[in-house]
Amino acid sequence: MWNHLDVRAYSAYMFAKEKLSKYLMFSFVKFNTSNKNIESFSCPICNYHGPFLNVRRRQEVCPKCSSVERHRLQFLVLQQLSLNYDISQMSILHIAPEPFFKRIFEKKFLQYVATDISRKKNIDCQADLLNLPFKSKIFDCVFASHVLEHIQDDEKAIAEVKRILKPGGMAILPVPIVSKKTIEYPAPNPYESEHVRAPGLDYFDKYRRYFKEVIVFDSKNFPEECQLYIYENRTKYPNKKAPLREPMEGEKHDDFVPVCLA
Ligand SMILES: [Zn+2]
């Protein structure tokens, strides 16, 4: 037989249990509903699947491997190129190396050389892209991502890249495409990471003057689920910090990877 105390304790227990399960159910529903609003993506580099992090931009960073939009696009372009080129038999010069890609390139290419103008650590040779200390026609591939927008005499740099490439070699030279047409700055802009220009799609015409062919890969060429677009409000230009920039419509912008064939 239960006494009064047992009954009261049992009722209190049942009440608490019901309250807890209601709370858990509510939390579960809330979690699922709130997660339904967060889009899930797939990272082609580390195979993570889930929401990407909004750091500087919306859906920018993969939380597992820390890749950003341009890394994922460049990685997919490299995968695409691997279908036609045996990169395991190729040499690569990596200019201003991102540690992220250094690890990948060292594994994928036969021979890997890293160079930077100022860094001394984790590179093979310190050198200026305007005057590379290499013989002509010795590399199969050159990779310099988001480098040329920092160099005033970029034509000289492009000519140097062409000089060290073997005939049939390729240069992967992406720059941020942030303008309808390229706008040259008279001096580096400290508010835009010391960029000396705002490149537009016409910027790749410069490459066409030095290389046989330039193939431009676009975010649109690859699966939407990899999130390869740049979410940025560019309607705010020109402004005090970027007085020469022109406005661009929309907040979702394509990214591009030009592959230049020597
Ligand atoms: Zn990842």
Residues whose N, C-alpha, C, O or C-beta is under 5 A from the ligand:
A	BS01	ZN	C43 I45 C46 Y48 C62 K64 C65 S66 S67
